[in-house]
Each structure stands twice: as structure tokens, then as C-alpha cells.
């Protein structure tokens, strides 16, 4: 068998120019197949790790996926806000350990503004129960203090002491800016690879302060409350967008969920983040499968090119095969020779594609994280990636059997007297 492999390698080397193109084709298809699988896996993990340790998310009654998207991922908007008194009542439930209030709706140059309390820095976790860390500076203390996510600070070039202006809504119009009440950057969070990096954090009191002279999403005509006057007003929030809840014991999650669902003061709902994420991936599952099918088709096209190249070269190699038959090689050995040659080409291409994929992820992970918000992990291939790699090798070997069978059927006389 070793002699057969050496002969197959030597034969492939003699036709290295043509076969190198096939190797590159197989490498590209393997790169695409493994790359899509890695992106699919890491995107799912990024979503799953965006919130950790939170048992329930409470908000106005809507879809569970929608509540998860706007409260955790800052995607979309709430259909309604919830009363602050309702949140306080839920916080007094004997099974509730902590509550993180979240108030959304404003933005800064395309980044979401998140109004919250100190509980956000104390109890919000991501990934494998990792806490938020303030890389430079401190938490907000004054009304007009702000703590930036790492991506906000990096992209906009902010540092401690800089002053920024928030905008009402998406900030599409200059008239929606809260220019009379600028904020001072007092802290910058360490990178998390989650939506926290793309958020501007202020206090709940600050959210109330910048809207004292606003009503129904617009400034009150003829009314202007200066920043140094907001202390004269009650800045206790009236409504917030959602609340993240942690329980003393996870076994109480369903009883608290029923308590929220039966809340009499207003219609509320509580969703389990893990369940909502599963529902989200069920919706996105068809897209995932579509990407894998497309990459699989690309792999099949590459393997079809391998078969075509070897089959096209058989007519020119009839004399070579006939000589091998003349020196004692049997039809089965000729078939194995062609199959081994195709398998070697497939192995070379698959290895090249896999190594290129790993190197590309290692080199580009930082850029992808900062520009696309996807944390690609440079790590050893997962079980699914090994299965896809093995599938490419098996498919390449099976495809190589076709020219091998063709060589098996060539007669000795046909080989010694080829048609011209």
C-alpha cells in the first residue's frame, strides 16, 4: 500500500500544475464550509453569552423574542413601557434577589443609550458569569455622568472628561438633540464582545432630567430647563423599558413568572432568556441551514472539478496505465492508484483550506469584533467542524473512485494502441 501511495504521489506531482488548481478549489470550498460553521457557532455563542445569570426579563406584554431583542441586544423598540412602581413591587417579591432596571429610547451617534442603576454594574454578567469591569474611570455618580462601552469609546475616540450630547430617538434630526444637557465621560468599560460594548450608560435620573422639558417625544414649546436646574425637580423615574431579574433560587423561576403574568396593576410578562434564545434560533435556523447547504454545494462543485480533471487526463494516461498493467499491476491496483491520487489531492486541499480558515480567524478576529460585533474565537476545531472536514475527505475519496473505475475498465490492448 505504501508503494501505491508513493506512486500516486509521484504521478500527481508530475501533473502538479493542473492538480494544484484543483487543490486550490477544494481548499476554497473547505475554507467556506468551515468558516460558515465557525461563524454560525460563534454567533450563537455570542448571543447566548450576552446575558448570564439573569433568570427573568420583565417588560410590557409582547413577544418573548421581541422583549429579549430590545432589552438585551438593543434591537427594535418596546411596544410600551412599564411603571416604575410595578418594578418596585416585583423587587419586593420574596424570591427576587436583585433587579436591574433598563430604560431605552435615546441614542448617541448611532449607539444606544441605556439608563440604569448601580445594580447594572453589580449584577449584570455575560459569558461564563463574567462581571462588567470598568477599565478606566468610575461609575456614574452625578446626574450628567456617563459610562461608555468599549466600542463606543474606541470608534468615536472618546476619553475620560470628554463631553457628549445625547439625542432623542435615533438621532436622525439635529432638533432631537439634548444639546442643553451635555454629559461627561467618567468611565469606560472593558470589552465584553456583547451589546454592552455598543452602549452609552447613564443613570435613570439622567434619563428623567433630559426629558423634563419634553413631552410626547418633542420639546415643549417655550419651555427650557437648564442643566443646573434639574436638581430642583423629582427625578424618580415614572416608567422604564424593561427589568432584568435575578432570583435567590432558580427553582422559583416559574412562580415568579406567574406572579408577573398575573400582576394586577398593568399587563406584564416575564420571559426566561434561555427559552427566548431557543425560540430565536428556531426562527433563524432556516438561514443557518441555507448557508450550510450553499457551502456544501460549493464543495460538491469543487469535487466535481477534481473528477473532471482526473477523467480528462485518463485518455492521455492510457499508455502509462497499460505499462503498469504490463509490469504486473492488476485492474484493482490501477483503480486504487487513481482513487489514492484523488484522495491525496482532496486531503491537500482540505488541509490547506482548514489551516487558512484557522489563520484567517486568528488574524481577523479583532477587526471582526470591532467592526461587526462578532467575537470569533481562535480555538481548536469543534466536533461539528471535524465532522465537516471528514465529510470533505470521504466525499473526495468517493468521487475519486469514478476515474478509478474507469481506469479499471480500460483494456491492456486499448492502452497499448490508443486512439488518435
C-alpha positions as CSV (number, residue, x, y, z in Angstrom):
1,X,0.0,0.0,0.0
2,X,2.9,2.4,0.8
3,X,4.3,1.8,-2.7
4,X,1.0,2.5,-4.2
5,X,0.7,5.8,-2.3
6,X,4.3,6.8,-3.3
7,X,3.4,6.0,-7.0
8,X,0.1,8.1,-6.7
9,X,2.0,11.0,-5.1
10,X,4.7,10.9,-7.9
11,X,2.1,10.7,-10.6
12,X,0.2,13.7,-9.0
13,X,3.5,15.6,-8.8
14,X,4.1,15.2,-12.5
15,X,0.8,16.9,-13.2
16,X,1.2,19.4,-10.3
17,X,0.1,22.5,-12.3
18,X,-3.3,21.2,-13.2
19,X,-3.9,19.4,-9.9
20,X,-2.8,22.5,-7.9
21,X,-5.8,24.3,-9.4
22,X,-8.0,21.5,-8.1
23,X,-6.2,21.7,-4.7
24,X,-7.0,25.5,-4.5
25,X,-10.6,24.8,-5.5
26,X,-11.0,22.2,-2.7
27,X,-9.2,24.5,-0.3
28,X,-11.6,27.3,-1.0
29,X,-14.7,25.1,-0.6
30,X,-13.3,23.7,2.7
31,X,-12.5,27.3,3.9
32,X,-16.1,28.3,3.1
33,X,-17.6,25.3,4.8
34,X,-15.5,25.5,8.0
35,X,-15.7,29.3,8.1
36,X,-19.5,29.3,7.9
37,X,-19.7,26.7,10.6
38,X,-17.3,28.7,12.9
39,X,-19.3,31.9,12.3
40,X,-22.6,30.1,12.9
41,X,-21.3,28.6,16.2
42,X,-19.7,31.8,17.5
43,X,-22.6,34.0,16.6
44,X,-24.9,31.6,18.5
45,X,-22.5,31.6,21.5
46,X,-22.2,35.4,21.3
47,X,-26.0,35.7,21.5
48,X,-26.2,33.1,24.3
49,X,-23.4,34.8,26.3
50,X,-24.8,38.3,26.0
51,X,-26.6,37.9,29.3
52,X,-25.6,35.4,32.0
53,X,-27.1,34.8,35.5
54,X,-30.3,36.7,34.6
55,X,-33.3,34.4,35.4
56,X,-36.1,36.6,34.0
57,X,-36.6,39.6,31.8
58,X,-39.7,41.6,32.6
59,X,-41.4,44.0,30.2
60,X,-44.7,45.0,28.7
61,X,-46.7,42.2,27.2
62,X,-45.3,41.5,23.7
63,X,-43.5,38.6,22.1
64,X,-40.8,36.9,24.1
65,X,-38.3,37.2,21.3
66,X,-39.0,40.9,20.9
67,X,-38.6,41.6,24.6
68,X,-35.3,39.8,24.5
69,X,-34.1,41.7,21.4
70,X,-34.8,45.2,22.6
71,X,-33.8,44.7,26.3
72,X,-30.6,42.8,25.8
73,X,-29.5,43.3,22.2
74,X,-30.8,46.9,21.7
75,X,-32.6,45.7,18.5
76,X,-36.0,47.1,17.8
77,X,-38.1,49.0,20.3
78,X,-40.6,48.3,23.1
79,X,-44.3,48.4,22.3
80,X,-44.9,50.0,25.7
81,X,-43.0,50.9,28.9
82,X,-43.7,49.6,32.3
83,X,-44.4,51.6,35.5
84,X,-41.6,52.1,38.0
85,X,-44.0,51.3,40.8
86,X,-44.6,47.9,39.2
87,X,-40.9,47.2,39.1
88,X,-40.5,48.1,42.8
89,X,-43.4,45.8,43.7
90,X,-41.8,42.9,41.8
91,X,-38.4,43.7,43.5
92,X,-40.1,43.1,46.9
93,X,-41.1,39.6,46.0
94,X,-39.5,37.2,48.5
95,X,-37.9,35.1,45.7
96,X,-36.3,38.1,44.0
97,X,-32.6,38.8,44.8
98,X,-31.9,41.8,42.6
99,X,-33.4,43.9,39.8
100,X,-31.6,45.7,37.0
101,X,-33.9,48.4,35.5
102,X,-33.4,49.3,31.9
103,X,-34.7,52.4,30.2
104,X,-34.1,52.8,26.4
105,X,-35.1,55.2,23.7
106,X,-32.3,57.7,23.2
107,X,-29.0,57.3,21.3
108,X,-25.7,58.9,20.6
109,X,-24.3,58.9,17.1
110,X,-25.9,55.5,16.3
111,X,-25.2,53.9,19.7
112,X,-28.0,53.0,22.1
113,X,-28.3,54.9,25.4
114,X,-29.1,52.7,28.3
115,X,-30.4,54.3,31.5
116,X,-29.9,52.0,34.5
117,X,-28.9,51.9,38.2
118,X,-25.8,50.7,40.1
119,X,-27.3,47.3,40.1
120,X,-26.3,47.0,36.4
121,X,-22.6,47.1,37.4
122,X,-23.1,44.9,40.4
123,X,-25.2,42.1,39.0
124,X,-25.1,42.1,35.1
125,X,-22.9,39.2,33.9
126,X,-22.0,37.9,30.5
127,X,-20.2,34.9,29.0
128,X,-19.3,32.4,31.8
129,X,-20.7,34.5,34.6
130,X,-18.1,37.3,34.0
131,X,-18.9,40.7,35.6
132,X,-18.6,44.0,34.0
133,X,-15.3,45.7,34.6
134,X,-14.6,49.4,34.3
135,X,-11.3,49.6,32.5
136,X,-10.7,53.3,33.2
137,X,-12.6,55.8,35.3
138,X,-15.5,55.0,37.6
139,X,-19.3,54.5,37.6
140,X,-21.6,57.4,37.0
141,X,-22.3,59.4,40.2
142,X,-23.6,62.8,39.1
143,X,-26.8,63.2,37.0
144,X,-24.9,64.1,33.9
145,X,-22.1,61.4,34.1
146,X,-21.9,58.6,31.5
147,X,-20.0,55.3,31.3
148,X,-19.2,54.2,27.7
149,X,-19.0,50.7,26.3
150,X,-15.5,49.9,24.9
151,X,-16.6,50.0,21.2
152,X,-18.3,53.4,21.6
153,X,-15.1,54.9,23.1
154,X,-12.9,53.3,20.5
155,X,-14.9,54.2,17.4
156,X,-15.7,57.7,18.5
157,X,-12.3,58.4,20.1
158,X,-13.6,59.4,23.5
159,X,-11.6,59.5,26.7
160,X,-12.3,60.5,30.3
161,X,-13.5,64.0,30.7
162,X,-14.9,64.4,27.2
163,X,-18.4,65.9,26.9
164,X,-21.1,64.3,24.7
165,X,-24.6,65.2,23.7
166,X,-27.4,62.6,23.5
167,X,-30.2,62.5,21.0
168,X,-33.8,61.7,21.4
169,X,-34.8,58.5,19.5
170,X,-32.3,57.5,16.7
171,X,-30.8,61.0,16.4
172,X,-31.8,61.4,12.8
173,X,-32.6,65.1,13.2
174,X,-30.4,67.7,14.9
175,X,-33.6,69.2,16.6
176,X,-33.8,66.0,18.6
177,X,-30.5,66.5,20.4
178,X,-30.4,67.3,24.1
179,X,-27.8,69.9,23.4
180,X,-28.6,71.9,26.5
181,X,-27.7,69.0,28.8
182,X,-24.3,67.5,27.8
183,X,-22.8,64.5,29.6
184,X,-19.3,64.0,30.9
185,X,-17.5,60.7,30.3
186,X,-16.5,59.4,33.7
187,X,-15.8,55.7,32.8
188,X,-15.1,53.3,30.0
189,X,-16.0,49.6,30.3
190,X,-13.6,46.8,29.3
191,X,-14.6,44.9,26.1
192,X,-17.1,42.1,26.6
193,X,-18.0,41.1,23.0
194,X,-21.6,41.8,23.8
195,X,-24.1,44.7,23.1
196,X,-22.7,46.3,26.3
197,X,-19.7,47.4,24.2
198,X,-22.0,49.4,21.9
199,X,-24.0,51.2,24.6
200,X,-23.8,54.5,26.4
201,X,-24.8,54.1,30.0
202,X,-26.4,56.8,32.1
203,X,-28.5,56.9,35.3
204,X,-32.2,56.6,35.4
205,X,-32.3,60.1,37.0
206,X,-30.4,61.4,34.0
207,X,-32.9,60.0,31.6
208,X,-35.6,61.8,33.5
209,X,-33.6,65.0,33.6
210,X,-33.0,65.3,29.9
211,X,-36.8,64.9,29.3
212,X,-38.1,67.3,31.8
213,X,-38.9,69.9,29.1
214,X,-40.0,67.2,26.6
215,X,-43.4,65.7,26.1
216,X,-44.7,63.1,23.6
217,X,-41.2,62.8,22.1
218,X,-40.7,66.5,21.3
219,X,-39.6,69.7,23.2
220,X,-42.3,71.7,25.0
221,X,-42.6,75.0,23.1
222,X,-41.4,77.9,25.2
223,X,-40.1,75.7,28.0
224,X,-36.4,75.2,28.7
225,X,-34.9,73.7,31.9
226,X,-31.2,74.3,32.2
227,X,-28.8,71.5,33.3
228,X,-28.0,73.3,36.6
229,X,-31.8,73.5,37.4
230,X,-32.7,69.8,37.2
231,X,-31.8,69.3,40.9
232,X,-35.0,71.2,41.8
233,X,-37.2,68.5,40.3
234,X,-38.1,65.0,41.3
235,X,-36.0,62.8,39.0
236,X,-37.5,59.5,40.2
237,X,-38.4,57.5,37.0
238,X,-42.0,57.2,36.2
239,X,-41.6,54.4,33.6
240,X,-38.8,52.2,32.3
241,X,-38.5,49.9,29.4
242,X,-37.7,46.5,31.0
243,X,-36.1,44.9,34.0
244,X,-33.6,42.1,34.4
245,X,-34.3,39.9,37.4
246,X,-32.1,37.6,39.4
247,X,-33.7,35.1,41.9
248,X,-32.5,33.8,45.2
249,X,-33.2,30.3,44.0
250,X,-33.7,29.3,40.4
251,X,-36.4,26.8,41.4
252,X,-38.7,29.8,42.0
253,X,-38.5,31.0,38.4
254,X,-41.9,29.7,37.3
255,X,-43.7,31.0,40.4
256,X,-42.2,34.5,39.9
257,X,-43.1,34.3,36.2
258,X,-46.7,33.5,37.1
259,X,-46.7,36.4,39.6
260,X,-45.6,38.8,36.9
261,X,-48.1,37.4,34.4
262,X,-50.9,37.8,37.0
263,X,-49.8,41.3,38.0
264,X,-52.9,43.4,38.5
265,X,-51.6,47.0,38.2
266,X,-50.7,46.6,34.5
267,X,-50.2,43.8,31.9
268,X,-46.7,42.5,32.2
269,X,-44.8,39.4,31.0
270,X,-41.6,37.7,32.2
271,X,-39.5,35.5,29.8
272,X,-36.6,33.2,30.5
273,X,-33.6,34.4,28.5
274,X,-32.6,30.8,27.5
275,X,-36.1,29.9,26.3
276,X,-36.3,33.1,24.3
277,X,-32.9,32.5,22.7
278,X,-34.0,29.0,21.7
279,X,-37.1,30.4,20.1
280,X,-34.9,33.0,18.3
281,X,-32.6,30.3,16.9
282,X,-35.6,28.3,15.7
283,X,-36.6,31.4,13.6
284,X,-33.0,31.8,12.3
285,X,-32.4,28.1,11.9
286,X,-33.5,28.0,8.2
287,X,-31.0,30.7,7.4
288,X,-28.2,28.7,9.1
289,X,-29.2,25.6,7.2
290,X,-29.3,27.6,4.0
291,X,-25.7,28.8,4.5
292,X,-24.5,25.3,5.2
293,X,-26.3,23.9,2.1
294,X,-24.7,26.6,-0.1
295,X,-21.3,25.9,1.2
296,X,-21.9,22.2,0.7
297,X,-22.9,22.8,-2.9
298,X,-19.6,24.7,-3.4
299,X,-17.7,21.7,-2.0
300,X,-19.6,19.4,-4.4
301,X,-18.7,21.6,-7.3
302,X,-15.0,21.5,-6.3
303,X,-15.1,17.7,-6.1
304,X,-16.8,17.5,-9.4
305,X,-13.9,19.6,-10.8
306,X,-11.5,17.0,-9.3
307,X,-13.3,14.1,-11.0
308,X,-13.4,16.0,-14.3
309,X,-9.7,16.8,-14.2
310,X,-8.7,13.2,-13.5
311,X,-11.2,11.8,-16.0
312,X,-10.0,14.2,-18.7
313,X,-6.4,13.1,-18.1
314,X,-7.2,9.4,-18.4
315,X,-7.1,9.4,-22.2
316,X,-3.6,10.8,-22.1
317,X,-2.6,8.3,-19.4
318,X,-3.7,5.1,-21.2
319,X,-0.2,4.2,-22.2
320,X,1.0,4.8,-18.7
321,X,-1.7,2.6,-17.3
322,X,-1.0,0.0,-19.9
323,X,2.7,-0.1,-19.0
324,X,1.7,-0.6,-15.3
325,X,-0.6,-3.5,-16.4
326,X,2.3,-4.9,-18.5
327,X,4.7,-4.9,-15.5
328,X,2.2,-6.8,-13.3
329,X,-0.3,-4.3,-11.9
330,X,-3.8,-5.6,-11.8
331,X,-7.0,-3.8,-12.7
332,X,-7.8,-3.4,-8.9
333,X,-4.4,-1.8,-8.3
334,X,-5.0,0.7,-11.1
335,X,-8.3,1.6,-9.7
336,X,-6.8,2.1,-6.2
337,X,-4.0,4.1,-7.8
338,X,-6.4,6.6,-9.3
339,X,-8.5,6.7,-6.1
340,X,-5.4,7.3,-4.0
341,X,-4.3,10.1,-6.2
342,X,-7.7,11.8,-5.9
343,X,-7.7,11.2,-2.2
344,X,-4.3,12.8,-1.8
345,X,-5.4,15.9,-3.8
346,X,-8.5,16.2,-1.7
347,X,-6.5,15.8,1.5
348,X,-4.1,18.5,0.4
349,X,-6.9,20.9,-0.5
350,X,-8.9,20.2,2.7
351,X,-5.8,20.7,4.9
352,X,-4.9,23.9,3.1
353,X,-8.5,25.2,3.5
354,X,-8.7,24.3,7.2
355,X,-5.3,25.9,8.0
356,X,-6.2,29.0,6.1
357,X,-9.6,29.2,7.9
358,X,-7.9,29.0,11.3
359,X,-5.3,31.6,10.4
360,X,-7.8,33.9,8.9
361,X,-9.9,33.8,12.1
362,X,-6.9,34.3,14.3
363,X,-5.8,37.4,12.3
364,X,-9.2,39.0,11.6
365,X,-11.0,38.3,14.9
366,X,-10.1,41.7,16.3
367,X,-11.3,43.5,13.2
368,X,-14.5,41.5,13.1
369,X,-15.2,42.2,16.8
370,X,-14.6,45.9,16.5
371,X,-16.5,46.4,13.1
372,X,-19.2,43.7,13.2
373,X,-19.6,43.0,16.9
374,X,-19.0,39.2,16.4
375,X,-16.5,37.6,18.7
376,X,-14.8,34.9,16.6
377,X,-12.8,32.6,18.8
378,X,-9.4,31.3,17.7
379,X,-9.6,27.8,19.1
380,X,-9.2,24.1,18.3
381,X,-11.9,22.9,15.8
382,X,-15.2,21.8,17.3
383,X,-16.8,18.4,16.8
384,X,-19.0,19.6,14.0
385,X,-16.0,21.2,12.2
386,X,-14.1,17.9,12.4
387,X,-17.2,16.1,11.0
388,X,-17.4,18.6,8.1
389,X,-13.6,18.1,7.4
390,X,-14.0,14.3,7.5
391,X,-17.1,14.6,5.2
392,X,-15.0,16.6,2.6
393,X,-12.3,13.8,2.7
394,X,-14.8,11.0,2.4
395,X,-16.6,12.8,-0.4
396,X,-13.3,13.4,-2.2
397,X,-12.3,9.7,-1.9
398,X,-15.7,8.5,-3.1
399,X,-15.5,11.0,-6.1
400,X,-12.1,9.6,-6.9
401,X,-13.5,6.2,-7.3
402,X,-15.2,7.2,-10.5
403,X,-12.0,7.7,-12.6
404,X,-10.6,4.7,-10.8
405,X,-13.4,2.5,-12.0
406,X,-12.9,4.0,-15.5
407,X,-9.2,3.0,-15.3
408,X,-10.2,-0.4,-14.2
409,X,-12.3,-1.0,-17.3
410,X,-9.6,0.1,-19.7
411,X,-8.2,-2.9,-21.5
412,X,-4.5,-3.6,-22.0
413,X,-4.8,-3.6,-25.8
414,X,-6.7,-0.3,-25.7
415,X,-3.9,1.2,-23.6
416,X,-1.1,-0.1,-25.9
417,X,-2.9,1.1,-29.0
418,X,-4.5,4.4,-28.1
419,X,-6.9,6.1,-30.5
420,X,-5.5,9.2,-32.1
